[in-house]
Each structure stands twice: as C-alpha cells, then as structure tokens.
C-alpha cells in the first residue's frame, strides 16, 4: 500500500458519490426570497468573507461550534498553529453567483442549500495569456448549516456528477426528484462538540483497505475512524505518543446479497508517524494484514520505534 500524502486543507470540503433516483417531475425551484434560502445564503456570505479576509474572530462567530472544534483539532493534530494555519489552504470558498439554486431545507437543528453548476474552488491552474481557461466540470455544491442561537455555517460538500449525464439532464428539465434521496437530506442530529486535543508528540496517519468489511478503529480512546468497503487515508486526531498507543479495531464482514457474487474481501491497516513537517518521509510504526480478520483486535503500538 503506497504512502499517501495529506494536504493542508482545513475548510472541510469532502467528496461523496451521487445516487440518482427514478425521475418524478419536481415543483419549480424556490424563489429567491425564500426565507430559509435567504438566511442560509446570508450566513454563507459572511463565512466566505471571513475566510477571504483571514478574519479569525468573524470566522469563529459564524461557524458552528462542532465544526470549529473539528477544524481546530485537525490543525493541532498536524502540529500547526490554530487559528494561524486556518487560512493557509489554497482552497477558496466558491461564489454562488452563476450557480443554479436547487433546494434549501431544514431538519431539526440542521439545514442545507444545494446548487448546480461550475463550482470554482480557486484551484484552477494559471493559464498563459491568450489561452482559454481550463474547463470546470458541472457538479453539485451542498452547503450545510447547524442551528445554535442562529444558523451557523458547517461544511461545504462537492458532489461529483462525473458520468451522471442523466442527472444533469434531469436538472436541465427542471426535474429535481433525485434530491429526495437520503444523500440530500440534512442529518437532523448534531454530534456533541469534541474535546480539544493537545499538541501531539508525533503526527499520525492511518491507512486502511477494508474491502468487504465495516471497520471501526479507535486510537488512544480519542481518534475514531469508520471505514466501510473502501480504502481510506486519514489523519489521527490527537496524533501519536512516542511510547505506547492503544489501537482497537472492530471489524464486521459485509454480507453478500442472496443471488449475487460473493463480495471481494481485503483488509490491510498501516499507521505512519512523523515528528514534524521537516521530516520528509513518515515512519511505518504498525502494519496489520491478517489472513483471517477477527471481529476484535487490540494492540499497543509505539509512535516512535526503538
């Protein structure tokens, strides 16, 4: 399994796959004066301006507490300064101008607004004078919010429409029935705000291949990772101690559906350790490749080998 590099991206953009549903003609899109849409777009505009201005105080005011602590712990776990490192990401909040508004809805203390179009995160390479800009593909942008005293900004999600020409056609036809899929429903519940982590002795990264398995990995009772039928590379929140670190791995095979082929199964896990960003190559401190995957496995792993 190759070593995967981690970029310093702190705005919590995430990629998810799109699930389309059978078409049913939707109502016309909500008007621009829809109260929820207007309120959410206003909060997003404030958040975007705070990021653009590198204004940490304003960013904290308009960002949900749960999100703030997740970002803070992500930065600290990389031995970077918070909030100084907050605005170092090359990713820029995309403008909503030029995007097609599709939907805004709220469930309990969560809400989201969805847009379609060419979403520019500011990562397009610079072009030579007189050449055409690189085409930005059409995708979906989901802005998520959490209700506290008022709505606060949570995260931005980019949903790729690569290969989903039927969904693009539905949008062009005014058919937004795919938005009824649970992928596009606000979660409703807000997780508890995590505890702040301390600056770690070692920066830790986790690499997992869990094809055909649902896996829960807990490191030092603080960094929790849920991986299901995929490969993943993740930062260990709170990092690693130079001495022993407690690793708990719970694994459950994903059952095959009757009449279908057996699900391919593969399981590998690696933990990598770095002193700081001056160390170019991480050290592999743990590798777990069982022939038979047990439901529970515990180990103590040193973050700095002897």
NORJO-V227066 format. One record per backbone hydrogen bond with DSSP energy under -0.5 kcal/mol. NH is the residue of the N-H (numbers start at 1). CO is the residue of the C=O. E is the energy in kcal/mol with one decimal. If there is no record, write none. Layout:
BEGIN
{{NH & CO & E} {NH & CO & E}}
END
This chain:
BEGIN
{{9 & 7 & -1.7} {10 & 8 & -0.6} {14 & 156 & -0.9} {16 & 158 & -1.0} {20 & 18 & -0.5} {26 & 174 & -0.5} {34 & 31 & -2.1} {38 & 34 & -2.8} {39 & 35 & -2.4} {40 & 36 & -2.7} {41 & 37 & -2.7} {42 & 38 & -1.8} {43 & 39 & -2.0} {44 & 40 & -2.6} {45 & 41 & -2.3} {46 & 42 & -1.8} {47 & 43 & -2.5} {48 & 44 & -3.2} {49 & 45 & -2.1} {50 & 46 & -2.3} {51 & 47 & -2.1} {52 & 48 & -2.5} {53 & 49 & -2.8} {54 & 50 & -0.6} {54 & 51 & -0.7} {55 & 50 & -2.6} {56 & 54 & -1.0} {59 & 55 & -2.5} {60 & 56 & -2.4} {61 & 57 & -1.6} {62 & 58 & -1.7} {63 & 59 & -0.9} {64 & 153 & -2.8} {68 & 64 & -2.9} {69 & 65 & -2.3} {70 & 66 & -1.8} {71 & 67 & -2.6} {72 & 68 & -2.7} {73 & 69 & -2.8} {74 & 70 & -2.0} {75 & 71 & -2.3} {76 & 72 & -2.7} {77 & 73 & -2.1} {78 & 75 & -1.3} {79 & 76 & -2.2} {80 & 75 & -1.6} {85 & 81 & -3.2} {86 & 83 & -1.9} {87 & 84 & -0.7} {88 & 85 & -1.5} {92 & 121 & -3.2} {99 & 96 & -2.2} {100 & 116 & -3.5} {101 & 99 & -0.6} {102 & 114 & -2.9} {103 & 114 & -1.3} {105 & 112 & -2.1} {107 & 110 & -3.1} {109 & 188 & -1.3} {110 & 107 & -2.3} {111 & 145 & -1.9} {112 & 105 & -2.2} {113 & 143 & -2.1} {114 & 103 & -2.9} {115 & 141 & -2.5} {116 & 100 & -2.2} {117 & 139 & -2.0} {119 & 117 & -1.0} {119 & 137 & -0.6} {120 & 118 & -0.6} {121 & 119 & -0.7} {131 & 128 & -2.1} {137 & 135 & -0.5} {139 & 117 & -2.6} {140 & 159 & -2.3} {141 & 115 & -2.7} {142 & 157 & -2.8} {143 & 113 & -2.9} {143 & 141 & -0.5} {144 & 142 & -0.5} {144 & 155 & -2.9} {145 & 111 & -2.7} {146 & 152 & -2.5} {147 & 109 & -3.0} {148 & 146 & -0.6} {148 & 150 & -2.8} {152 & 146 & -2.7} {153 & 62 & -3.1} {154 & 144 & -2.8} {156 & 11 & -0.5} {156 & 12 & -0.7} {157 & 142 & -2.6} {158 & 14 & -1.8} {159 & 140 & -2.7} {159 & 157 & -0.6} {160 & 16 & -0.9} {160 & 158 & -0.6} {164 & 161 & -2.5} {168 & 164 & -1.8} {169 & 165 & -2.2} {170 & 166 & -2.3} {171 & 167 & -2.4} {172 & 168 & -2.2} {173 & 169 & -1.9} {174 & 171 & -1.4} {175 & 170 & -3.4} {176 & 174 & -0.8} {179 & 176 & -2.0} {180 & 177 & -2.1} {181 & 178 & -1.7} {184 & 181 & -2.1} {185 & 182 & -1.7} {186 & 184 & -0.5} {189 & 187 & -1.2} {191 & 189 & -0.5} {200 & 76 & -0.5} {202 & 240 & -2.1} {203 & 274 & -2.9} {205 & 272 & -2.4} {206 & 234 & -3.3} {207 & 270 & -2.6} {208 & 232 & -2.9} {209 & 268 & -2.6} {210 & 208 & -0.5} {210 & 230 & -2.7} {211 & 266 & -1.6} {213 & 210 & -1.4} {214 & 252 & -2.9} {215 & 213 & -0.5} {215 & 227 & -3.3} {216 & 250 & -2.8} {217 & 225 & -2.8} {218 & 248 & -2.5} {219 & 223 & -2.3} {220 & 218 & -0.5} {220 & 246 & -2.8} {222 & 219 & -1.8} {223 & 219 & -2.0} {224 & 222 & -0.8} {225 & 217 & -2.4} {227 & 215 & -2.7} {227 & 225 & -0.5} {229 & 210 & -0.9} {229 & 213 & -2.8} {230 & 210 & -0.6} {232 & 208 & -2.9} {234 & 206 & -2.9} {236 & 204 & -2.8} {237 & 235 & -0.8} {239 & 236 & -2.1} {240 & 202 & -2.7} {245 & 301 & -1.3} {247 & 245 & -0.5} {247 & 299 & -3.2} {248 & 218 & -2.4} {249 & 297 & -3.1} {250 & 216 & -2.8} {250 & 248 & -0.5} {251 & 295 & -1.8} {252 & 214 & -2.4} {254 & 212 & -2.8} {255 & 253 & -0.6} {260 & 257 & -2.4} {266 & 211 & -2.3} {268 & 209 & -2.1} {269 & 288 & -1.4} {270 & 207 & -2.7} {271 & 286 & -2.2} {272 & 205 & -2.8} {273 & 283 & -2.5} {274 & 203 & -2.5} {279 & 276 & -1.3} {280 & 278 & -0.7} {283 & 273 & -2.9} {285 & 271 & -2.5} {285 & 283 & -0.7} {286 & 271 & -1.2} {288 & 269 & -2.9} {294 & 292 & -0.6} {297 & 249 & -2.1} {299 & 247 & -2.2} {301 & 245 & -2.8} {301 & 299 & -0.5} {303 & 241 & -0.9} {303 & 243 & -1.7} {304 & 242 & -1.8}}
END
